[in-house]
Amino acid sequence: MIAFLFSSCRQDEASPIKNVKAGPKLLGAQAGNRACTTHTYFYGDEQKSLGNVFTKQILVAFESGLSPEEEASVVAKYNFVEEKKGQLSTNSAMLHNIELVNGLNCKQVEVAMEILAEDPAIAYVSPYFLNSDGLLGVSNEAIVTVKEGNTEALASLAATYNAEVLMPLSGETYLLRVDKNSEGNALELANYLNGQDGIAHAEPDFVVSLEVPEANQRLADRRSRSGSHR
């Protein structure tokens, strides 16, 4: 288990002009009558429910080369964003907690993530889910175990999904990463891979926040789903 202390990244400078076209009202209009997605993942052969996306916080990775001030300005343009609050690293990216304004529903948050993913300064967007463990955030990585001799099958499936096989972890287990140009986030990648020929098991590498974000600082730990949520 690796622990991370989130620190406030709020800037003292004048706030940038917000994109009024991307406020809660527009989110509601774009969401329309569509139903919220109920998300699931596989733990072994058992399908587990995560429920709907958490409505107060999401995860974002920015394109490389931006300063902290520039990163804060990117998300501050959107009226549905409260502020950028804290960061943590995976093997392949720096992820940032983006706190959302109060009052959004799960449909509006789904639309908000779609809007943020269209921003050229943002490389990855994913949700949090609320359960008895705290907040589970979908990192940009998935852990995949292949059946013996099926490494090439994994490489082919990853290429089809526009994901990248980063490295072997142990034996027949590999770490994969995705970004906004992939077919989906790490949770969706894992669900796609489960059941494919040559794949023994796939799961997203979750970010676990031990408390629902209310303060400027909170303790979080990053761990895979293996044995952590049953």
C-alpha positions as CSV (number, residue, x, y, z in Angstrom):
1,M,0.0,0.0,0.0
2,I,1.4,3.4,-1.0
3,A,0.0,6.4,0.9
4,F,-0.4,9.9,-0.6
5,L,-1.2,13.1,1.2
6,F,-3.3,15.4,-0.9
7,S,-2.4,19.1,-0.6
8,S,-4.5,22.0,-1.8
9,C,-3.5,23.4,-5.1
10,R,-5.7,26.4,-5.0
11,Q,-4.1,29.5,-6.4
12,D,-4.2,32.9,-4.8
13,E,-4.1,34.7,-8.2
14,A,-7.2,36.1,-9.7
15,S,-9.4,33.4,-11.1
16,P,-9.6,33.0,-14.9
17,I,-12.8,33.8,-16.7
18,K,-15.0,30.8,-16.5
19,N,-16.6,29.2,-19.5
20,V,-20.2,30.0,-18.9
21,K,-21.3,27.7,-21.7
22,A,-20.0,24.8,-19.6
23,G,-22.0,25.4,-16.4
24,P,-24.5,23.1,-14.6
25,K,-27.4,24.3,-16.7
26,L,-25.7,23.2,-19.9
27,L,-24.8,19.8,-18.3
28,G,-28.4,19.3,-17.5
29,A,-29.5,20.1,-21.0
30,Q,-26.9,17.8,-22.6
31,A,-27.7,15.0,-20.2
32,G,-31.4,15.2,-21.2
33,N,-33.4,12.2,-20.2
34,R,-30.5,9.7,-20.4
35,A,-30.2,7.4,-17.5
36,C,-27.1,7.3,-15.3
37,T,-24.8,4.4,-16.0
38,T,-24.5,1.7,-13.3
39,H,-20.8,0.6,-13.4
40,T,-19.5,-2.8,-12.6
41,Y,-16.1,-4.6,-12.5
42,F,-15.0,-8.2,-12.2
43,Y,-13.4,-9.6,-9.1
44,G,-12.3,-13.1,-10.2
45,D,-15.3,-14.6,-11.9
46,E,-17.8,-12.5,-9.9
47,Q,-19.2,-9.2,-11.2
48,K,-19.3,-6.5,-8.6
49,S,-21.4,-3.3,-8.7
50,L,-19.8,0.1,-8.2
51,G,-23.1,2.0,-8.8
52,N,-23.3,5.5,-10.3
53,V,-20.4,7.9,-10.5
54,F,-19.7,10.1,-7.4
55,T,-20.9,13.6,-8.0
56,K,-18.5,15.7,-6.1
57,Q,-15.1,14.7,-7.4
58,I,-13.4,13.2,-10.5
59,L,-9.8,12.5,-11.6
60,V,-7.9,14.3,-14.4
61,A,-4.5,14.0,-15.9
62,F,-3.1,16.9,-17.8
63,E,-0.9,16.9,-20.9
64,S,2.8,17.2,-20.1
65,G,4.6,20.5,-19.9
66,L,1.9,22.5,-18.0
67,S,2.8,24.4,-14.9
68,P,0.6,23.9,-11.8
69,E,-0.8,27.4,-12.4
70,E,-1.7,26.5,-16.0
71,E,-3.3,23.2,-14.9
72,A,-5.5,25.1,-12.4
73,S,-6.4,27.6,-15.1
74,V,-7.5,24.8,-17.5
75,V,-10.2,23.4,-15.2
76,A,-11.1,26.8,-13.7
77,K,-12.6,27.7,-17.1
78,Y,-15.5,25.4,-16.4
79,N,-18.4,26.6,-14.2
80,F,-19.0,23.0,-12.9
81,V,-15.5,22.9,-11.4
82,E,-15.0,24.0,-7.8
83,E,-11.2,23.7,-7.8
84,K,-8.2,21.5,-8.4
85,K,-7.3,19.8,-5.1
86,G,-4.4,17.5,-4.7
87,Q,-2.6,15.0,-6.9
88,L,-1.1,11.5,-6.8
89,S,1.1,9.6,-9.2
90,T,0.6,6.2,-10.9
91,N,3.3,4.4,-12.7
92,S,2.6,6.4,-15.8
93,A,0.8,9.6,-15.0
94,M,0.1,12.3,-12.4
95,L,-3.6,12.3,-11.5
96,H,-5.3,15.3,-10.0
97,N,-8.5,15.5,-7.9
98,I,-11.0,17.9,-9.4
99,E,-13.7,18.9,-7.0
100,L,-17.0,19.7,-8.6
101,V,-19.6,22.2,-7.6
102,N,-22.5,21.1,-5.3
103,G,-25.8,20.0,-6.7
104,L,-24.7,18.0,-9.8
105,N,-26.3,14.6,-10.4
106,C,-24.6,11.6,-11.9
107,K,-25.9,12.3,-15.4
108,Q,-24.4,15.8,-15.3
109,V,-21.1,14.5,-14.0
110,E,-20.9,12.0,-16.9
111,V,-21.4,14.9,-19.3
112,A,-18.9,17.1,-17.4
113,M,-16.2,14.3,-18.0
114,E,-17.0,14.2,-21.7
115,I,-16.6,18.0,-21.9
116,L,-13.3,17.9,-20.1
117,A,-12.0,15.1,-22.3
118,E,-12.5,17.4,-25.3
119,D,-10.0,19.9,-23.8
120,P,-6.6,19.6,-25.6
121,A,-4.8,20.3,-22.3
122,I,-6.4,17.3,-20.6
123,A,-5.0,13.8,-21.3
124,Y,-7.4,11.6,-19.2
125,V,-10.6,11.9,-17.2
126,S,-12.2,9.3,-15.0
127,P,-14.8,9.0,-12.2
128,Y,-14.8,8.2,-8.5
129,F,-17.3,5.9,-6.9
130,L,-18.6,6.0,-3.3
131,N,-18.8,2.8,-1.3
132,S,-18.0,1.4,2.1
133,D,-14.3,1.6,1.5
134,G,-14.5,5.4,0.8
135,L,-14.0,6.8,-2.6
136,L,-12.7,4.5,-5.4
137,G,-11.2,6.4,-8.3
138,V,-10.4,4.9,-11.7
139,S,-6.7,5.4,-12.4
140,N,-5.3,5.4,-15.9
141,E,-3.9,1.8,-15.4
142,A,-5.2,-1.7,-15.4
143,I,-3.7,-5.0,-14.2
144,V,-4.1,-7.9,-16.6
145,T,-3.2,-11.5,-16.3
146,V,-3.0,-13.6,-19.5
147,K,-3.2,-17.3,-19.9
148,E,0.1,-18.9,-20.5
149,G,1.6,-18.1,-23.9
150,N,-0.9,-15.4,-24.7
151,T,1.2,-12.3,-24.5
152,E,0.8,-11.6,-28.2
153,A,-3.0,-11.8,-27.8
154,L,-2.8,-9.1,-25.0
155,A,-0.7,-6.8,-27.3
156,S,-3.3,-7.2,-30.1
157,L,-6.2,-6.5,-27.8
158,A,-4.5,-3.5,-26.3
159,A,-3.8,-2.1,-29.8
160,T,-7.4,-2.5,-30.7
161,Y,-8.4,-0.6,-27.6
162,N,-5.7,2.1,-28.2
163,A,-4.2,1.1,-24.8
164,E,-0.5,0.5,-24.1
165,V,1.1,-2.5,-22.4
166,L,3.5,-0.7,-20.0
167,M,5.4,-3.5,-18.3
168,P,5.2,-7.0,-16.9
169,L,4.5,-7.1,-13.2
170,S,5.1,-10.8,-12.4
171,G,4.7,-14.0,-14.3
172,E,1.9,-13.6,-16.8
173,T,0.6,-10.3,-15.3
174,Y,1.0,-7.0,-17.0
175,L,0.3,-3.3,-16.4
176,L,-1.6,-1.4,-19.1
177,R,-2.4,2.2,-19.4
178,V,-5.0,4.3,-21.2
179,D,-5.7,7.9,-22.0
180,K,-8.6,9.9,-23.4
181,N,-7.8,8.6,-26.9
182,S,-8.4,5.0,-25.8
183,E,-11.8,3.4,-26.2
184,G,-12.5,3.9,-22.5
185,N,-11.0,4.4,-19.1
186,A,-9.1,1.7,-17.2
187,L,-12.3,0.3,-15.7
188,E,-13.9,-0.1,-19.1
189,L,-10.7,-1.5,-20.5
190,A,-10.6,-4.2,-17.8
191,N,-14.3,-5.1,-18.4
192,Y,-13.5,-5.3,-22.2
193,L,-10.6,-7.6,-21.6
194,N,-12.4,-10.0,-19.2
195,G,-13.8,-12.8,-21.3
196,Q,-11.5,-12.2,-24.3
197,D,-9.6,-15.2,-25.6
198,G,-6.2,-15.5,-23.9
199,I,-7.1,-13.3,-20.9
200,A,-7.3,-14.9,-17.4
201,H,-8.3,-11.8,-15.5
202,A,-8.3,-8.0,-15.8
203,E,-9.1,-5.3,-13.2
204,P,-8.6,-1.6,-13.0
205,D,-6.0,-0.2,-10.6
206,F,-8.2,2.0,-8.3
207,V,-7.2,5.1,-6.4
208,V,-8.7,4.8,-2.9
209,S,-9.6,8.0,-1.0
210,L,-10.2,7.0,2.6
211,E,-12.6,10.0,3.3
212,V,-15.2,11.7,1.3
213,P,-13.5,15.0,0.3
214,E,-14.6,17.8,2.5
215,A,-11.2,19.3,3.7
216,N,-8.3,20.7,1.8
217,Q,-6.1,17.7,2.7
218,R,-7.0,14.0,2.9
219,L,-5.1,10.8,3.0
220,A,-5.4,8.4,0.2
221,D,-3.8,5.2,-0.9
222,R,-3.5,3.5,-4.2
223,R,-4.1,-0.2,-4.4
224,S,-5.3,-2.7,-6.9
225,R,-8.6,-4.5,-6.4
226,S,-7.0,-7.8,-5.5
227,G,-8.2,-8.6,-2.0
228,S,-9.1,-5.0,-1.3
229,H,-12.9,-4.9,-2.0
230,R,-14.9,-8.1,-2.0
